[in-house]
Amino acid sequence: MDNNWKEINGKLTKEFKFKDFKEALVFINKVGDHAESINHHPKIINVYSSVIIELWTHDKDAITDLDYALSGLIDTISL
């Protein structure tokens, strides 16, 4: 699996795979903690053990430094 963020349709996007739904939820909650810490909130799509994160700054309708900052924080999450 490619571990890099991709720019797709004006959004930074990355898919994360986990062993089960419970592990995916732990990850989502940690993403939420990071998002709250910088007041920048992602789109999170969860289907069982897969989590897709989409980042873009809504009021700019573009990818900004905040999106890159949050993507970096998300990449530091360990379970």
mmCIF file of the N, C-alpha and C atoms, coordinates in Angstrom:
data_MODEL
# 
_entry.id   MODEL 
# 
loop_
_atom_site.group_PDB 
_atom_site.id 
_atom_site.type_symbol 
_atom_site.label_atom_id 
_atom_site.label_alt_id 
_atom_site.label_comp_id 
_atom_site.label_asym_id 
_atom_site.label_entity_id 
_atom_site.label_seq_id 
_atom_site.pdbx_PDB_ins_code 
_atom_site.Cartn_x 
_atom_site.Cartn_y 
_atom_site.Cartn_z 
_atom_site.occupancy 
_atom_site.B_iso_or_equiv 
_atom_site.pdbx_formal_charge 
_atom_site.auth_seq_id 
_atom_site.auth_comp_id 
_atom_site.auth_asym_id 
_atom_site.auth_atom_id 
_atom_site.pdbx_PDB_model_num 
ATOM 1   N N  . MET A 1 1  ? 0.837   -1.182 0.000  1.00 0.00 ? 1  MET A N  1 
ATOM 2   C CA . MET A 1 1  ? 0.000   0.000  0.000  1.00 0.00 ? 1  MET A CA 1 
ATOM 3   C C  . MET A 1 1  ? 0.887   1.252  0.000  1.00 0.00 ? 1  MET A C  1 
ATOM 4   N N  . ASP A 1 2  ? 0.468   2.242  -0.754 1.00 0.00 ? 2  ASP A N  1 
ATOM 5   C CA . ASP A 1 2  ? 1.173   3.524  -0.825 1.00 0.00 ? 2  ASP A CA 1 
ATOM 6   C C  . ASP A 1 2  ? 0.854   4.336  0.426  1.00 0.00 ? 2  ASP A C  1 
ATOM 7   N N  . ASN A 1 3  ? 1.876   4.752  1.159  1.00 0.00 ? 3  ASN A N  1 
ATOM 8   C CA . ASN A 1 3  ? 1.664   5.477  2.409  1.00 0.00 ? 3  ASN A CA 1 
ATOM 9   C C  . ASN A 1 3  ? 1.676   6.983  2.247  1.00 0.00 ? 3  ASN A C  1 
ATOM 10  N N  . ASN A 1 4  ? 1.699   7.476  1.028  1.00 0.00 ? 4  ASN A N  1 
ATOM 11  C CA . ASN A 1 4  ? 1.764   8.910  0.810  1.00 0.00 ? 4  ASN A CA 1 
ATOM 12  C C  . ASN A 1 4  ? 0.380   9.507  0.648  1.00 0.00 ? 4  ASN A C  1 
ATOM 13  N N  . TRP A 1 5  ? 0.254   10.772 1.059  1.00 0.00 ? 5  TRP A N  1 
ATOM 14  C CA . TRP A 1 5  ? -0.959  11.530 0.800  1.00 0.00 ? 5  TRP A CA 1 
ATOM 15  C C  . TRP A 1 5  ? -0.995  11.855 -0.686 1.00 0.00 ? 5  TRP A C  1 
ATOM 16  N N  . LYS A 1 6  ? -2.190  11.828 -1.261 1.00 0.00 ? 6  LYS A N  1 
ATOM 17  C CA . LYS A 1 6  ? -2.361  12.140 -2.676 1.00 0.00 ? 6  LYS A CA 1 
ATOM 18  C C  . LYS A 1 6  ? -3.272  13.346 -2.812 1.00 0.00 ? 6  LYS A C  1 
ATOM 19  N N  . GLU A 1 7  ? -3.004  14.174 -3.804 1.00 0.00 ? 7  GLU A N  1 
ATOM 20  C CA . GLU A 1 7  ? -3.914  15.267 -4.127 1.00 0.00 ? 7  GLU A CA 1 
ATOM 21  C C  . GLU A 1 7  ? -4.916  14.738 -5.144 1.00 0.00 ? 7  GLU A C  1 
ATOM 22  N N  . ILE A 1 8  ? -6.174  14.669 -4.718 1.00 0.00 ? 8  ILE A N  1 
ATOM 23  C CA . ILE A 1 8  ? -7.253  14.179 -5.573 1.00 0.00 ? 8  ILE A CA 1 
ATOM 24  C C  . ILE A 1 8  ? -8.404  15.172 -5.498 1.00 0.00 ? 8  ILE A C  1 
ATOM 25  N N  . ASN A 1 9  ? -8.765  15.733 -6.639 1.00 0.00 ? 9  ASN A N  1 
ATOM 26  C CA . ASN A 1 9  ? -9.880  16.688 -6.710 1.00 0.00 ? 9  ASN A CA 1 
ATOM 27  C C  . ASN A 1 9  ? -9.746  17.832 -5.706 1.00 0.00 ? 9  ASN A C  1 
ATOM 28  N N  . GLY A 1 10 ? -8.538  18.370 -5.574 1.00 0.00 ? 10 GLY A N  1 
ATOM 29  C CA . GLY A 1 10 ? -8.322  19.520 -4.699 1.00 0.00 ? 10 GLY A CA 1 
ATOM 30  C C  . GLY A 1 10 ? -8.300  19.205 -3.222 1.00 0.00 ? 10 GLY A C  1 
ATOM 31  N N  . LYS A 1 11 ? -8.096  17.922 -2.882 1.00 0.00 ? 11 LYS A N  1 
ATOM 32  C CA . LYS A 1 11 ? -8.055  17.511 -1.477 1.00 0.00 ? 11 LYS A CA 1 
ATOM 33  C C  . LYS A 1 11 ? -6.846  16.609 -1.255 1.00 0.00 ? 11 LYS A C  1 
ATOM 34  N N  . LEU A 1 12 ? -6.250  16.702 -0.057 1.00 0.00 ? 12 LEU A N  1 
ATOM 35  C CA . LEU A 1 12 ? -5.238  15.718 0.347  1.00 0.00 ? 12 LEU A CA 1 
ATOM 36  C C  . LEU A 1 12 ? -5.997  14.493 0.830  1.00 0.00 ? 12 LEU A C  1 
ATOM 37  N N  . THR A 1 13 ? -5.675  13.338 0.281  1.00 0.00 ? 13 THR A N  1 
ATOM 38  C CA . THR A 1 13 ? -6.434  12.122 0.584  1.00 0.00 ? 13 THR A CA 1 
ATOM 39  C C  . THR A 1 13 ? -5.482  10.977 0.900  1.00 0.00 ? 13 THR A C  1 
ATOM 40  N N  . LYS A 1 14 ? -5.883  10.193 1.898  1.00 0.00 ? 14 LYS A N  1 
ATOM 41  C CA . LYS A 1 14 ? -5.098  9.012  2.245  1.00 0.00 ? 14 LYS A CA 1 
ATOM 42  C C  . LYS A 1 14 ? -6.021  7.961  2.849  1.00 0.00 ? 14 LYS A C  1 
ATOM 43  N N  . GLU A 1 15 ? -5.774  6.697  2.492  1.00 0.00 ? 15 GLU A N  1 
ATOM 44  C CA . GLU A 1 15 ? -6.533  5.582  3.060  1.00 0.00 ? 15 GLU A CA 1 
ATOM 45  C C  . GLU A 1 15 ? -5.661  4.828  4.061  1.00 0.00 ? 15 GLU A C  1 
ATOM 46  N N  . PHE A 1 16 ? -6.253  4.508  5.190  1.00 0.00 ? 16 PHE A N  1 
ATOM 47  C CA . PHE A 1 16 ? -5.593  3.742  6.246  1.00 0.00 ? 16 PHE A CA 1 
ATOM 48  C C  . PHE A 1 16 ? -6.372  2.447  6.438  1.00 0.00 ? 16 PHE A C  1 
ATOM 49  N N  . LYS A 1 17 ? -5.651  1.339  6.563  1.00 0.00 ? 17 LYS A N  1 
ATOM 50  C CA . LYS A 1 17 ? -6.286  0.023  6.752  1.00 0.00 ? 17 LYS A CA 1 
ATOM 51  C C  . LYS A 1 17 ? -5.883  -0.527 8.123  1.00 0.00 ? 17 LYS A C  1 
ATOM 52  N N  . PHE A 1 18 ? -6.860  -1.135 8.782  1.00 0.00 ? 18 PHE A N  1 
ATOM 53  C CA . PHE A 1 18 ? -6.643  -1.677 10.118 1.00 0.00 ? 18 PHE A CA 1 
ATOM 54  C C  . PHE A 1 18 ? -7.126  -3.118 10.182 1.00 0.00 ? 18 PHE A C  1 
ATOM 55  N N  . LYS A 1 19 ? -6.810  -3.793 11.291 1.00 0.00 ? 19 LYS A N  1 
ATOM 56  C CA . LYS A 1 19 ? -7.174  -5.209 11.381 1.00 0.00 ? 19 LYS A CA 1 
ATOM 57  C C  . LYS A 1 19 ? -8.673  -5.406 11.585 1.00 0.00 ? 19 LYS A C  1 
ATOM 58  N N  . ASP A 1 20 ? -9.347  -4.401 12.181 1.00 0.00 ? 20 ASP A N  1 
ATOM 59  C CA . ASP A 1 20 ? -10.782 -4.536 12.403 1.00 0.00 ? 20 ASP A CA 1 
ATOM 60  C C  . ASP A 1 20 ? -11.410 -3.162 12.657 1.00 0.00 ? 20 ASP A C  1 
ATOM 61  N N  . PHE A 1 21 ? -12.719 -3.159 12.837 1.00 0.00 ? 21 PHE A N  1 
ATOM 62  C CA . PHE A 1 21 ? -13.481 -1.927 13.039 1.00 0.00 ? 21 PHE A CA 1 
ATOM 63  C C  . PHE A 1 21 ? -13.060 -1.210 14.316 1.00 0.00 ? 21 PHE A C  1 
ATOM 64  N N  . LYS A 1 22 ? -12.844 -1.953 15.387 1.00 0.00 ? 22 LYS A N  1 
ATOM 65  C CA . LYS A 1 22 ? -12.471 -1.355 16.670 1.00 0.00 ? 22 LYS A CA 1 
ATOM 66  C C  . LYS A 1 22 ? -11.160 -0.576 16.549 1.00 0.00 ? 22 LYS A C  1 
ATOM 67  N N  . GLU A 1 23 ? -10.179 -1.147 15.867 1.00 0.00 ? 23 GLU A N  1 
ATOM 68  C CA . GLU A 1 23 ? -8.899  -0.468 15.682 1.00 0.00 ? 23 GLU A CA 1 
ATOM 69  C C  . GLU A 1 23 ? -9.077  0.799  14.821 1.00 0.00 ? 23 GLU A C  1 
ATOM 70  N N  . ALA A 1 24 ? -9.931  0.716  13.822 1.00 0.00 ? 24 ALA A N  1 
ATOM 71  C CA . ALA A 1 24 ? -10.216 1.886  12.986 1.00 0.00 ? 24 ALA A CA 1 
ATOM 72  C C  . ALA A 1 24 ? -10.832 3.004  13.826 1.00 0.00 ? 24 ALA A C  1 
ATOM 73  N N  . LEU A 1 25 ? -11.733 2.658  14.740 1.00 0.00 ? 25 LEU A N  1 
ATOM 74  C CA . LEU A 1 25 ? -12.359 3.670  15.594 1.00 0.00 ? 25 LEU A CA 1 
ATOM 75  C C  . LEU A 1 25 ? -11.358 4.324  16.545 1.00 0.00 ? 25 LEU A C  1 
ATOM 76  N N  . VAL A 1 26 ? -10.443 3.555  17.078 1.00 0.00 ? 26 VAL A N  1 
ATOM 77  C CA . VAL A 1 26 ? -9.394  4.133  17.928 1.00 0.00 ? 26 VAL A CA 1 
ATOM 78  C C  . VAL A 1 26 ? -8.611  5.171  17.133 1.00 0.00 ? 26 VAL A C  1 
ATOM 79  N N  . PHE A 1 27 ? -8.250  4.828  15.905 1.00 0.00 ? 27 PHE A N  1 
ATOM 80  C CA . PHE A 1 27 ? -7.523  5.746  15.030 1.00 0.00 ? 27 PHE A CA 1 
ATOM 81  C C  . PHE A 1 27 ? -8.347  7.016  14.772 1.00 0.00 ? 27 PHE A C  1 
ATOM 82  N N  . ILE A 1 28 ? -9.628  6.841  14.437 1.00 0.00 ? 28 ILE A N  1 
ATOM 83  C CA . ILE A 1 28 ? -10.496 7.993  14.163 1.00 0.00 ? 28 ILE A CA 1 
ATOM 84  C C  . ILE A 1 28 ? -10.554 8.937  15.364 1.00 0.00 ? 28 ILE A C  1 
ATOM 85  N N  . ASN A 1 29 ? -10.651 8.389  16.552 1.00 0.00 ? 29 ASN A N  1 
ATOM 86  C CA . ASN A 1 29 ? -10.685 9.235  17.758 1.00 0.00 ? 29 ASN A CA 1 
ATOM 87  C C  . ASN A 1 29 ? -9.380  9.992  17.950 1.00 0.00 ? 29 ASN A C  1 
ATOM 88  N N  . LYS A 1 30 ? -8.266  9.375  17.634 1.00 0.00 ? 30 LYS A N  1 
ATOM 89  C CA . LYS A 1 30 ? -6.980  10.058 17.730 1.00 0.00 ? 30 LYS A CA 1 
ATOM 90  C C  . LYS A 1 30 ? -6.874  11.158 16.671 1.00 0.00 ? 30 LYS A C  1 
ATOM 91  N N  . VAL A 1 31 ? -7.387  10.894 15.477 1.00 0.00 ? 31 VAL A N  1 
ATOM 92  C CA . VAL A 1 31 ? -7.431  11.933 14.440 1.00 0.00 ? 31 VAL A CA 1 
ATOM 93  C C  . VAL A 1 31 ? -8.253  13.111 14.958 1.00 0.00 ? 31 VAL A C  1 
ATOM 94  N N  . GLY A 1 32 ? -9.378  12.819 15.589 1.00 0.00 ? 32 GLY A N  1 
ATOM 95  C CA . GLY A 1 32 ? -10.229 13.871 16.150 1.00 0.00 ? 32 GLY A CA 1 
ATOM 96  C C  . GLY A 1 32 ? -9.508  14.714 17.185 1.00 0.00 ? 32 GLY A C  1 
ATOM 97  N N  . ASP A 1 33 ? -8.713  14.093 18.020 1.00 0.00 ? 33 ASP A N  1 
ATOM 98  C CA . ASP A 1 33 ? -7.936  14.834 19.017 1.00 0.00 ? 33 ASP A CA 1 
ATOM 99  C C  . ASP A 1 33 ? -6.964  15.797 18.348 1.00 0.00 ? 33 ASP A C  1 
ATOM 100 N N  . HIS A 1 34 ? -6.257  15.329 17.333 1.00 0.00 ? 34 HIS A N  1 
ATOM 101 C CA . HIS A 1 34 ? -5.324  16.196 16.602 1.00 0.00 ? 34 HIS A CA 1 
ATOM 102 C C  . HIS A 1 34 ? -6.070  17.323 15.887 1.00 0.00 ? 34 HIS A C  1 
ATOM 103 N N  . ALA A 1 35 ? -7.198  16.993 15.277 1.00 0.00 ? 35 ALA A N  1 
ATOM 104 C CA . ALA A 1 35 ? -7.988  18.003 14.564 1.00 0.00 ? 35 ALA A CA 1 
ATOM 105 C C  . ALA A 1 35 ? -8.444  19.103 15.526 1.00 0.00 ? 35 ALA A C  1 
ATOM 106 N N  . GLU A 1 36 ? -8.918  18.709 16.693 1.00 0.00 ? 36 GLU A N  1 
ATOM 107 C CA . GLU A 1 36 ? -9.343  19.692 17.693 1.00 0.00 ? 36 GLU A CA 1 
ATOM 108 C C  . GLU A 1 36 ? -8.172  20.554 18.161 1.00 0.00 ? 36 GLU A C  1 
ATOM 109 N N  . SER A 1 37 ? -7.006  19.944 18.285 1.00 0.00 ? 37 SER A N  1 
ATOM 110 C CA . SER A 1 37 ? -5.848  20.681 18.810 1.00 0.00 ? 37 SER A CA 1 
ATOM 111 C C  . SER A 1 37 ? -5.432  21.838 17.910 1.00 0.00 ? 37 SER A C  1 
ATOM 112 N N  . ILE A 1 38 ? -5.717  21.720 16.592 1.00 0.00 ? 38 ILE A N  1 
ATOM 113 C CA . ILE A 1 38 ? -5.371  22.831 15.686 1.00 0.00 ? 38 ILE A CA 1 
ATOM 114 C C  . ILE A 1 38 ? -6.622  23.465 15.061 1.00 0.00 ? 38 ILE A C  1 
ATOM 115 N N  . ASN A 1 39 ? -7.803  23.065 15.550 1.00 0.00 ? 39 ASN A N  1 
ATOM 116 C CA . ASN A 1 39 ? -9.083  23.604 15.088 1.00 0.00 ? 39 ASN A CA 1 
ATOM 117 C C  . ASN A 1 39 ? -9.212  23.506 13.561 1.00 0.00 ? 39 ASN A C  1 
ATOM 118 N N  . HIS A 1 40 ? -8.920  22.317 13.048 1.00 0.00 ? 40 HIS A N  1 
ATOM 119 C CA . HIS A 1 40 ? -9.026  22.067 11.608 1.00 0.00 ? 40 HIS A CA 1 
ATOM 120 C C  . HIS A 1 40 ? -9.525  20.638 11.441 1.00 0.00 ? 40 HIS A C  1 
ATOM 121 N N  . HIS A 1 41 ? -10.661 20.466 10.796 1.00 0.00 ? 41 HIS A N  1 
ATOM 122 C CA . HIS A 1 41 ? -11.367 19.193 10.864 1.00 0.00 ? 41 HIS A CA 1 
ATOM 123 C C  . HIS A 1 41 ? -11.495 18.522 9.495  1.00 0.00 ? 41 HIS A C  1 
ATOM 124 N N  . PRO A 1 42 ? -11.109 17.251 9.422  1.00 0.00 ? 42 PRO A N  1 
ATOM 125 C CA . PRO A 1 42 ? -11.111 16.520 8.154  1.00 0.00 ? 42 PRO A CA 1 
ATOM 126 C C  . PRO A 1 42 ? -12.461 15.886 7.858  1.00 0.00 ? 42 PRO A C  1 
ATOM 127 N N  . LYS A 1 43 ? -12.604 15.472 6.621  1.00 0.00 ? 43 LYS A N  1 
ATOM 128 C CA . LYS A 1 43 ? -13.679 14.560 6.252  1.00 0.00 ? 43 LYS A CA 1 
ATOM 129 C C  . LYS A 1 43 ? -13.139 13.165 6.514  1.00 0.00 ? 43 LYS A C  1 
ATOM 130 N N  . ILE A 1 44 ? -13.893 12.369 7.264  1.00 0.00 ? 44 ILE A N  1 
ATOM 131 C CA . ILE A 1 44 ? -13.476 11.013 7.615  1.00 0.00 ? 44 ILE A CA 1 
ATOM 132 C C  . ILE A 1 44 ? -14.526 10.042 7.097  1.00 0.00 ? 44 ILE A C  1 
ATOM 133 N N  . ILE A 1 45 ? -14.087 9.083  6.296  1.00 0.00 ? 45 ILE A N  1 
ATOM 134 C CA . ILE A 1 45 ? -14.976 8.054  5.771  1.00 0.00 ? 45 ILE A CA 1 
ATOM 135 C C  . ILE A 1 45 ? -14.506 6.718  6.338  1.00 0.00 ? 45 ILE A C  1 
ATOM 136 N N  . ASN A 1 46 ? -15.418 6.010  7.008  1.00 0.00 ? 46 ASN A N  1 
ATOM 137 C CA . ASN A 1 46 ? -15.063 4.734  7.625  1.00 0.00 ? 46 ASN A CA 1 
ATOM 138 C C  . ASN A 1 46 ? -15.977 3.636  7.118  1.00 0.00 ? 46 ASN A C  1 
ATOM 139 N N  . VAL A 1 47 ? -15.359 2.578  6.588  1.00 0.00 ? 47 VAL A N  1 
ATOM 140 C CA . VAL A 1 47 ? -16.084 1.366  6.228  1.00 0.00 ? 47 VAL A CA 1 
ATOM 141 C C  . VAL A 1 47 ? -15.311 0.198  6.844  1.00 0.00 ? 47 VAL A C  1 
ATOM 142 N N  . TYR A 1 48 ? -15.901 -0.366 7.876  1.00 0.00 ? 48 TYR A N  1 
ATOM 143 C CA . TYR A 1 48 ? -15.320 -1.453 8.651  1.00 0.00 ? 48 TYR A CA 1 
ATOM 144 C C  . TYR A 1 48 ? -13.880 -1.148 9.074  1.00 0.00 ? 48 TYR A C  1 
ATOM 145 N N  . SER A 1 49 ? -12.881 -1.736 8.441  1.00 0.00 ? 49 SER A N  1 
ATOM 146 C CA . SER A 1 49 ? -11.496 -1.552 8.890  1.00 0.00 ? 49 SER A CA 1 
ATOM 147 C C  . SER A 1 49 ? -10.725 -0.550 8.031  1.00 0.00 ? 49 SER A C  1 
ATOM 148 N N  . SER A 1 50 ? -11.418 0.143  7.149  1.00 0.00 ? 50 SER A N  1 
ATOM 149 C CA . SER A 1 50 ? -10.790 1.124  6.270  1.00 0.00 ? 50 SER A CA 1 
ATOM 150 C C  . SER A 1 50 ? -11.225 2.535  6.678  1.00 0.00 ? 50 SER A C  1 
ATOM 151 N N  . VAL A 1 51 ? -10.257 3.452  6.709  1.00 0.00 ? 51 VAL A N  1 
ATOM 152 C CA . VAL A 1 51 ? -10.541 4.853  7.011  1.00 0.00 ? 51 VAL A CA 1 
ATOM 153 C C  . VAL A 1 51 ? -9.912  5.703  5.918  1.00 0.00 ? 51 VAL A C  1 
ATOM 154 N N  . ILE A 1 52 ? -10.722 6.526  5.287  1.00 0.00 ? 52 ILE A N  1 
ATOM 155 C CA . ILE A 1 52 ? -10.225 7.471  4.289  1.00 0.00 ? 52 ILE A CA 1 
ATOM 156 C C  . ILE A 1 52 ? -10.350 8.873  4.877  1.00 0.00 ? 52 ILE A C  1 
ATOM 157 N N  . ILE A 1 53 ? -9.247  9.607  4.838  1.00 0.00 ? 53 ILE A N  1 
ATOM 158 C CA . ILE A 1 53 ? -9.213  10.988 5.328  1.00 0.00 ? 53 ILE A CA 1 
ATOM 159 C C  . ILE A 1 53 ? -9.076  11.907 4.125  1.00 0.00 ? 53 ILE A C  1 
ATOM 160 N N  . GLU A 1 54 ? -9.901  12.946 4.087  1.00 0.00 ? 54 GLU A N  1 
ATOM 161 C CA . GLU A 1 54 ? -9.783  13.998 3.077  1.00 0.00 ? 54 GLU A CA 1 
ATOM 162 C C  . GLU A 1 54 ? -9.575  15.323 3.791  1.00 0.00 ? 54 GLU A C  1 
ATOM 163 N N  . LEU A 1 55 ? -8.548  16.051 3.358  1.00 0.00 ? 55 LEU A N  1 
ATOM 164 C CA . LEU A 1 55 ? -8.203  17.333 3.963  1.00 0.00 ? 55 LEU A CA 1 
ATOM 165 C C  . LEU A 1 55 ? -8.235  18.439 2.916  1.00 0.00 ? 55 LEU A C  1 
ATOM 166 N N  . TRP A 1 56 ? -8.907  19.520 3.232  1.00 0.00 ? 56 TRP A N  1 
ATOM 167 C CA . TRP A 1 56 ? -8.858  20.760 2.458  1.00 0.00 ? 56 TRP A CA 1 
ATOM 168 C C  . TRP A 1 56 ? -9.461  21.843 3.331  1.00 0.00 ? 56 TRP A C  1 
ATOM 169 N N  . THR A 1 57 ? -9.107  23.057 3.070  1.00 0.00 ? 57 THR A N  1 
ATOM 170 C CA . THR A 1 57 ? -9.602  24.173 3.866  1.00 0.00 ? 57 THR A CA 1 
ATOM 171 C C  . THR A 1 57 ? -10.874 24.694 3.196  1.00 0.00 ? 57 THR A C  1 
ATOM 172 N N  . HIS A 1 58 ? -11.994 24.496 3.864  1.00 0.00 ? 58 HIS A N  1 
ATOM 173 C CA . HIS A 1 58 ? -13.300 24.770 3.275  1.00 0.00 ? 58 HIS A CA 1 
ATOM 174 C C  . HIS A 1 58 ? -13.464 26.225 2.853  1.00 0.00 ? 58 HIS A C  1 
ATOM 175 N N  . ASP A 1 59 ? -13.071 27.166 3.708  1.00 0.00 ? 59 ASP A N  1 
ATOM 176 C CA . ASP A 1 59 ? -13.299 28.579 3.372  1.00 0.00 ? 59 ASP A CA 1 
ATOM 177 C C  . ASP A 1 59 ? -12.377 29.080 2.263  1.00 0.00 ? 59 ASP A C  1 
ATOM 178 N N  . LYS A 1 60 ? -11.308 28.373 1.974  1.00 0.00 ? 60 LYS A N  1 
ATOM 179 C CA . LYS A 1 60 ? -10.412 28.713 0.857  1.00 0.00 ? 60 LYS A CA 1 
ATOM 180 C C  . LYS A 1 60 ? -10.690 27.835 -0.364 1.00 0.00 ? 60 LYS A C  1 
ATOM 181 N N  . ASP A 1 61 ? -11.435 26.745 -0.149 1.00 0.00 ? 61 ASP A N  1 
ATOM 182 C CA . ASP A 1 61 ? -11.693 25.731 -1.169 1.00 0.00 ? 61 ASP A CA 1 
ATOM 183 C C  . ASP A 1 61 ? -10.392 25.308 -1.851 1.00 0.00 ? 61 ASP A C  1 
ATOM 184 N N  . ALA A 1 62 ? -9.391  25.059 -0.994 1.00 0.00 ? 62 ALA A N  1 
ATOM 185 C CA . ALA A 1 62 ? -8.059  24.684 -1.480 1.00 0.00 ? 62 ALA A CA 1 
ATOM 186 C C  . ALA A 1 62 ? -7.299  23.980 -0.363 1.00 0.00 ? 62 ALA A C  1 
ATOM 187 N N  . ILE A 1 63 ? -6.199  23.353 -0.736 1.00 0.00 ? 63 ILE A N  1 
ATOM 188 C CA . ILE A 1 63 ? -5.281  22.756 0.239  1.00 0.00 ? 63 ILE A CA 1 
ATOM 189 C C  . ILE A 1 63 ? -4.376  23.872 0.755  1.00 0.00 ? 63 ILE A C  1 
ATOM 190 N N  . THR A 1 64 ? -4.290  23.992 2.094  1.00 0.00 ? 64 THR A N  1 
ATOM 191 C CA . THR A 1 64 ? -3.476  25.044 2.705  1.00 0.00 ? 64 THR A CA 1 
ATOM 192 C C  . THR A 1 64 ? -2.479  24.431 3.684  1.00 0.00 ? 64 THR A C  1 
ATOM 193 N N  . ASP A 1 65 ? -1.688  25.303 4.298  1.00 0.00 ? 65 ASP A N  1 
ATOM 194 C CA . ASP A 1 65 ? -0.708  24.853 5.294  1.00 0.00 ? 65 ASP A CA 1 
ATOM 195 C C  . ASP A 1 65 ? -1.368  24.081 6.433  1.00 0.00 ? 65 ASP A C  1 
ATOM 196 N N  . LEU A 1 66 ? -2.588  24.456 6.814  1.00 0.00 ? 66 LEU A N  1 
ATOM 197 C CA . LEU A 1 66 ? -3.286  23.726 7.880  1.00 0.00 ? 66 LEU A CA 1 
ATOM 198 C C  . LEU A 1 66 ? -3.516  22.271 7.491  1.00 0.00 ? 66 LEU A C  1 
ATOM 199 N N  . ASP A 1 67 ? -3.817  22.042 6.236  1.00 0.00 ? 67 ASP A N  1 
ATOM 200 C CA . ASP A 1 67 ? -4.041  20.672 5.773  1.00 0.00 ? 67 ASP A CA 1 
ATOM 201 C C  . ASP A 1 67 ? -2.754  19.850 5.832  1.00 0.00 ? 67 ASP A C  1 
ATOM 202 N N  . TYR A 1 68 ? -1.660  20.474 5.424  1.00 0.00 ? 68 TYR A N  1 
ATOM 203 C CA . TYR A 1 68 ? -0.366  19.779 5.515  1.00 0.00 ? 68 TYR A CA 1 
ATOM 204 C C  . TYR A 1 68 ? 0.025   19.541 6.972  1.00 0.00 ? 68 TYR A C  1 
ATOM 205 N N  . ALA A 1 69 ? -0.282  20.513 7.844  1.00 0.00 ? 69 ALA A N  1 
ATOM 206 C CA . ALA A 1 69 ? 0.023   20.346 9.270  1.00 0.00 ? 69 ALA A CA 1 
ATOM 207 C C  . ALA A 1 69 ? -0.773  19.179 9.846  1.00 0.00 ? 69 ALA A C  1 
ATOM 208 N N  . LEU A 1 70 ? -2.075  19.126 9.543  1.00 0.00 ? 70 LEU A N  1 
ATOM 209 C CA . LEU A 1 70 ? -2.889  18.039 10.079 1.00 0.00 ? 70 LEU A CA 1 
ATOM 210 C C  . LEU A 1 70 ? -2.481  16.693 9.482  1.00 0.00 ? 70 LEU A C  1 
ATOM 211 N N  . SER A 1 71 ? -2.140  16.652 8.205  1.00 0.00 ? 71 SER A N  1 
ATOM 212 C CA . SER A 1 71 ? -1.705  15.384 7.625  1.00 0.00 ? 71 SER A CA 1 
ATOM 213 C C  . SER A 1 71 ? -0.453  14.875 8.326  1.00 0.00 ? 71 SER A C  1 
ATOM 214 N N  . GLY A 1 72 ? 0.455   15.775 8.677  1.00 0.00 ? 72 GLY A N  1 
ATOM 215 C CA . GLY A 1 72 ? 1.665   15.383 9.405  1.00 0.00 ? 72 GLY A CA 1 
ATOM 216 C C  . GLY A 1 72 ? 1.340   14.836 10.786 1.00 0.00 ? 72 GLY A C  1 
ATOM 217 N N  . LEU A 1 73 ? 0.401   15.488 11.476 1.00 0.00 ? 73 LEU A N  1 
ATOM 218 C CA . LEU A 1 73 ? -0.020  15.001 12.804 1.00 0.00 ? 73 LEU A CA 1 
ATOM 219 C C  . LEU A 1 73 ? -0.676  13.623 12.694 1.00 0.00 ? 73 LEU A C  1 
ATOM 220 N N  . ILE A 1 74 ? -1.520  13.451 11.687 1.00 0.00 ? 74 ILE A N  1 
ATOM 221 C CA . ILE A 1 74 ? -2.193  12.163 11.497 1.00 0.00 ? 74 ILE A CA 1 
ATOM 222 C C  . ILE A 1 74 ? -1.167  11.065 11.245 1.00 0.00 ? 74 ILE A C  1 
ATOM 223 N N  . ASP A 1 75 ? -0.118  11.370 10.502 1.00 0.00 ? 75 ASP A N  1 
ATOM 224 C CA . ASP A 1 75 ? 0.902   10.363 10.217 1.00 0.00 ? 75 ASP A CA 1 
ATOM 225 C C  . ASP A 1 75 ? 1.703   9.954  11.445 1.00 0.00 ? 75 ASP A C  1 
ATOM 226 N N  . THR A 1 76 ? 1.622   10.710 12.528 1.00 0.00 ? 76 THR A N  1 
ATOM 227 C CA . THR A 1 76 ? 2.339   10.342 13.757 1.00 0.00 ? 76 THR A CA 1 
ATOM 228 C C  . THR A 1 76 ? 1.541   9.412  14.653 1.00 0.00 ? 76 THR A C  1 
ATOM 229 N N  . ILE A 1 77 ? 0.269   9.181  14.317 1.00 0.00 ? 77 ILE A N  1 
ATOM 230 C CA . ILE A 1 77 ? -0.600  8.359  15.180 1.00 0.00 ? 77 ILE A CA 1 
ATOM 231 C C  . ILE A 1 77 ? -0.131  6.910  15.155 1.00 0.00 ? 77 ILE A C  1 
ATOM 232 N N  . SER A 1 78 ? 0.000   6.363  16.351 1.00 0.00 ? 78 SER A N  1 
ATOM 233 C CA . SER A 1 78 ? 0.297   4.930  16.472 1.00 0.00 ? 78 SER A CA 1 
ATOM 234 C C  . SER A 1 78 ? -0.760  4.301  17.366 1.00 0.00 ? 78 SER A C  1 
ATOM 235 N N  . LEU A 1 79 ? -1.034  3.045  17.125 1.00 0.00 ? 79 LEU A N  1 
ATOM 236 C CA . LEU A 1 79 ? -2.073  2.349  17.894 1.00 0.00 ? 79 LEU A CA 1 
ATOM 237 C C  . LEU A 1 79 ? -1.456  1.435  18.909 1.00 0.00 ? 79 LEU A C  1 
# 
